[in-house]
């Protein structure tokens, strides 16, 4: 049996960032400072004159929707076609998740929070797709009080799908004092942005620490066959096991690392049984 372990290498990985905070601290303003943002505006908060001018200055564009299906379609389009955008912003995710949970509640009820479990499963489909997207991804979220074992911690956390922060490289609570906006790093996989640090929040500060060349490079589309493979895997009850077997056999960490030839062979295997 072959040994599949390989030496790890450093990759110029696109930033996956969540910003959360109470109303009025400037989450949207912070998010649309990123280069060439394609903004999914879920509560029509980015339509006032100040935001419009900033978005246009950044070479961005807006889609106003809270439809999960529409968001999935647009992310697939961004993943597989050439376009001028470098950052995808979903502002805020709270609205999308609440709409998903409500839709599932009508179908399966709310006993044992089964509607939220279904919504989280759907959300995982989105994050699997976003993992392959060669763009910075910025989620904003409403804030809610944080509770642990039935007791308040006195802090805020994000208001969205359970586990949504697991996938993010960086989670920042945005706060404001007068005219100054600052960020508190609540989770980080980035050495230059350590957990619990508080810093004056701006795109330039993040770019200098993370790597401006990574954040501002052009997006590269992935093969449409990759999305076909994802759809086939997600349509099966044993999809997660199938994905794990493919990854193990090919010695890669994610499906997006497969060669086009390997992707096509996996599609044929799944299609033909």
C-alpha positions in Angstrom: 0.0 0.0 0.0 1.4 3.4 -1.0 2.2 6.1 1.6 0.2 9.2 0.7 1.9 11.7 3.1 3.8 14.6 1.5 5.8 17.6 2.8 3.5 20.6 3.4 4.2 23.7 1.3 3.1 27.3 1.8 0.4 28.4 -0.6 -0.7 32.0 -1.6 -4.2 31.3 -0.4 -7.1 33.7 -0.9 -8.4 35.2 2.3 -11.6 33.9 3.7 -12.8 36.4 6.3 -15.8 37.0 8.5 -16.7 40.4 10.0 -19.3 40.7 12.7 -20.5 43.4 15.0 -23.5 45.3 16.3 -25.5 47.6 13.9 -23.7 50.8 12.9 -20.1 49.8 13.4 -19.3 49.8 9.7 -19.2 46.1 8.7 -20.4 46.9 5.2 -18.0 49.8 4.7 -15.2 47.6 5.9 -16.1 44.7 3.5 -16.5 46.8 0.4 -13.0 48.3 0.8 -11.6 45.0 -0.6 -10.5 45.1 -4.2 -13.1 44.7 -7.0 -15.9 43.4 -4.8 -18.8 41.4 -6.2 -21.3 42.2 -3.4 -24.4 40.0 -2.6 -26.4 42.5 -0.7 -29.0 40.5 1.3 -30.8 43.3 3.0 -30.3 46.1 0.5 -27.9 47.9 2.9 -25.4 48.8 0.2 -27.6 51.0 -1.9 -27.1 54.4 -0.3 -25.0 57.1 -2.0 -21.9 56.6 0.2 -21.8 52.9 -0.5 -22.5 53.3 -4.2 -19.6 55.8 -4.6 -17.2 53.5 -2.7 -18.2 50.4 -4.6 -17.8 52.1 -8.0 -14.4 53.5 -6.9 -13.3 50.0 -6.0 -14.4 48.5 -9.3 -17.3 46.6 -7.7 -20.9 45.6 -8.5 -24.0 44.7 -6.5 -26.6 41.9 -6.6 -29.5 42.4 -4.2 -30.9 39.0 -3.2 -31.3 36.7 -0.1 -32.1 33.6 -2.2 -29.8 30.8 -1.4 -30.4 29.2 -4.9 -29.5 32.5 -6.6 -26.4 32.8 -4.5 -25.3 29.3 -5.4 -25.8 30.0 -9.1 -23.8 33.2 -9.0 -21.0 31.6 -7.0 -20.8 28.9 -9.6 -20.7 31.5 -12.4 -17.9 33.4 -10.6 -16.0 30.2 -10.1 -16.1 29.0 -13.8 -16.0 32.2 -15.9 -13.6 35.0 -16.4 -14.6 38.3 -14.7 -13.0 41.4 -13.2 -13.9 40.7 -9.6 -11.4 39.7 -6.9 -13.5 39.7 -3.8 -16.9 38.1 -3.1 -18.9 39.8 -0.3 -22.0 38.3 1.3 -23.5 41.1 3.4 -24.9 39.8 5.8 -25.0 36.0 6.0 -27.5 36.3 8.8 -30.4 37.2 6.5 -29.6 34.3 4.1 -29.4 31.7 6.9 -32.6 32.9 8.5 -34.5 32.6 5.2 -33.1 29.1 4.7 -34.1 28.0 8.1 -37.6 29.4 7.7 -38.0 27.6 4.3 -36.9 24.3 5.9 -39.2 24.8 8.9 -42.2 24.8 6.5 -41.0 21.5 5.1 -39.8 19.5 8.1 -41.0 21.5 11.1 -38.8 22.8 14.0 -38.8 19.8 16.4 -35.2 19.3 17.7 -34.2 22.2 15.5 -34.3 19.9 12.5 -35.0 22.9 10.2 -31.7 24.5 11.2 -29.8 21.3 10.7 -31.1 21.2 7.2 -30.1 24.8 6.6 -26.6 24.1 7.9 -26.3 21.2 5.5 -27.2 23.4 2.6 -24.8 26.1 3.9 -22.0 23.5 3.8 -22.7 23.0 0.1 -22.0 26.7 -0.4 -18.8 26.7 1.6 -17.5 23.7 -0.3 -18.0 25.7 -3.4 -16.4 28.8 -2.0 -13.4 26.8 -1.0 -12.6 26.4 -4.7 -13.3 30.0 -5.6 -10.2 31.9 -6.5 -11.4 35.1 -4.9 -11.2 36.7 -1.4 -14.4 35.8 0.4 -15.8 38.2 3.0 -18.9 37.4 5.1 -20.5 40.0 7.3 -22.8 39.0 10.1 -25.1 40.5 12.6 -23.9 40.1 16.2 -25.6 38.2 19.1 -24.7 37.6 22.7 -22.4 34.7 23.3 -23.6 32.0 25.7 -21.5 29.0 26.9 -23.2 26.3 29.0 -26.2 28.4 29.6 -24.2 31.4 30.8 -23.4 34.7 29.1 -19.7 35.4 28.4 -20.4 39.1 28.2 -19.1 39.1 24.6 -20.8 39.0 21.2 -20.4 36.4 18.5 -21.7 36.1 14.9 -25.3 35.4 14.1 -25.4 32.8 11.4 -25.1 29.1 10.6 -23.6 27.0 13.4 -20.0 26.3 12.5 -19.7 29.0 9.8 -16.6 30.3 11.5 -14.8 26.9 11.3 -14.2 27.4 7.6 -12.9 30.9 7.8 -9.2 31.8 8.0 -9.9 35.0 10.0 -12.9 36.1 12.2 -12.9 39.7 13.3 -15.3 41.5 15.6 -15.7 45.1 14.3 -16.2 47.8 16.9 -16.4 51.5 16.8 -15.3 54.4 19.1 -16.3 57.8 17.8 -15.1 58.0 14.3 -12.5 55.3 14.7 -13.2 51.7 13.7 -11.2 48.9 15.1 -11.1 45.1 14.9 -10.7 42.4 17.6 -9.3 39.2 16.1 -11.5 36.3 17.5 -10.1 33.5 15.3 -7.1 33.3 13.0 -5.0 30.9 11.0 -2.7 33.7 10.0 0.6 34.3 11.8 0.7 38.0 11.2 -2.9 38.5 12.5 -2.8 36.8 16.0 -5.9 36.0 18.0 -7.1 38.6 20.6 -5.1 41.4 19.0 -7.0 44.7 18.6 -6.0 46.9 15.7 -7.3 50.0 13.8 -9.4 48.3 11.1 -8.8 49.1 7.5 -8.3 47.2 4.3 -4.8 48.6 3.9 -3.8 47.3 7.4 -5.1 43.8 6.5 -3.5 43.9 3.0 -0.1 44.9 4.5 -0.2 42.0 7.0 -1.8 39.3 4.8 -0.1 40.1 1.4 -1.5 42.7 -1.0 -0.3 40.7 -4.0 -2.5 37.7 -3.0 -5.6 39.8 -2.2 -5.3 41.9 -5.4 -4.4 39.4 -8.1 -6.8 38.5 -10.9 -9.3 35.6 -10.3 -8.7 32.4 -12.2 -11.7 30.2 -13.2 -11.9 26.5 -12.3 -13.0 23.8 -14.7 -16.8 23.4 -15.0 -16.2 19.6 -14.5 -15.2 20.4 -10.9 -18.7 21.7 -10.2 -20.2 18.7 -12.0 -18.2 16.4 -9.7 -19.4 18.4 -6.6 -23.0 18.1 -7.7 -22.7 14.3 -8.2 -21.1 13.9 -4.8 -23.7 16.1 -3.0 -26.6 14.1 -4.6 -25.5 10.9 -2.9 -26.2 9.9 0.7 -22.7 8.5 0.9 -21.2 11.7 -0.7 -18.9 12.5 2.1 -17.5 9.0 2.2 -17.0 9.1 -1.6 -15.2 12.4 -1.4 -12.9 11.1 1.3 -12.0 8.0 -0.8 -11.2 10.1 -3.8 -9.0 12.5 -1.8 -7.2 9.6 -0.1 -6.6 7.8 -3.4 -5.2 10.9 -5.1 -3.3 12.2 -2.0 -4.8 15.7 -2.0 -6.6 17.7 0.7 -9.5 19.1 -1.3 -11.3 18.2 -4.5 -10.2 21.5 -6.1 -6.6 20.1 -6.1 -7.5 17.2 -8.4 -6.2 17.3 -11.9 -8.8 17.7 -14.7 -8.1 14.2 -15.8 -8.7 12.8 -12.3 -11.9 14.9 -12.0 -13.2 13.5 -15.3 -12.4 9.9 -14.2 -14.3 10.5 -10.9 -17.3 11.8 -12.8 -17.3 8.8 -15.1 -17.0 6.4 -12.2 -19.9 8.1 -10.3 -22.1 8.3 -13.4 -21.5 4.8 -14.6 -21.6 3.2 -11.1 
